[in-house]
Each structure stands twice: as C-alpha cells, then as structure tokens.
C-alpha cells in the first residue's frame, strides 16, 4: 500500500477559520475509507506545501 501526505482544509467557515484554512495534515493511502468531517475536504499534498494554519486556494477551473 502506497501512502502520501494530504492536507485537510475547510470548505466552509468555522469560527475564525476561513474557507481553505488547513486544519490538519495526514498520511493516507487515498483508498481506505476516510471522512475528514463536515465542512472539511482532503487535498493530496505530496510536497508538504500546505502546513497546518496555511490557506489552500483551489485553482480556477
């Protein structure tokens, strides 16, 4: 099983944490079921670019 780094970030505002605020960093295989919780999403971050407390901004599509 291959694992890599993922950032867990907010998809909705929570208190003083804005959308995109990185709340956690995890090592995950990307396959095993995992739910970050309501108002959160997971982003593959193999280079460790998104540290806890940083902000992820989704690229425009």
Secondary structure, DSSP 4 states (H G I P E B T S, - for coil): ---EEEEEEESS-BTTBPTTBEEEEEEE-SSS-----TTEEEEE-TT--S-TT-B--PPP-
